[in-house]
Amino acid sequence: TGVVRPNLALLAFGPKMVSWDETLFNELRNMTLIHNEGAPILVLEEKIAKFQKRNNITELRAIIYASTNKSEKNRLKKQIKHTIDICIKLQLDADRQAYFKEADQLRLRGLEPEPAPGARGAGRAAPVAALLS
C-alpha cells in the first residue's frame, strides 16, 4: 500500500535502526492533542482489519499453520505483530497529518474542525491542560 512502501526500512529493521529521534518527535507531535481534542489517536478497526488481510500477513499465517516448530511459530507470530503494529503507527501518522492539514485550513477561515474518526476527546489530561493554559 501507499503507507508501507515509503517506510520499508522501518518495517524491515525496526524503529531504532531507522531513527533514534523518532520517540522525541512522536512525543512532540502528540503534544498537540492538548489543543486538538478532535485529533485522531486511534486507527479505525476497519483499517486494522485490512492490515490483517495483507498478503504478507496471510502468507505468514499459512506458514505458521503448516509449521510444527514451536520456536519458528513464535518468531513468525512476533513478526506479524510487529508488521501490524508498524502499519497501525504509519496509518495513525497519516490520519493525524491529514487531520491537522485540514484543521489548519479551517482555522485560517475561522472555523473549527469536526472531530476525526478515532478521536477520543479531551481525555484525562484535559484538566491539567486547562490549568496550564
Secondary structure, DSSP 8 states (H G I E B T S, - for coil): -TTTGGGHHHHHH-HHHH-TTHHHHHHHHHGGGGT-TTS--S--HHHHHHHHT-HHHHHHHHHHHH---HHHHHHHHHHHHHHHHHHHHHHHHHHHHHHHHHHHHHHHTT------TT---S-TTHHHHHHH-
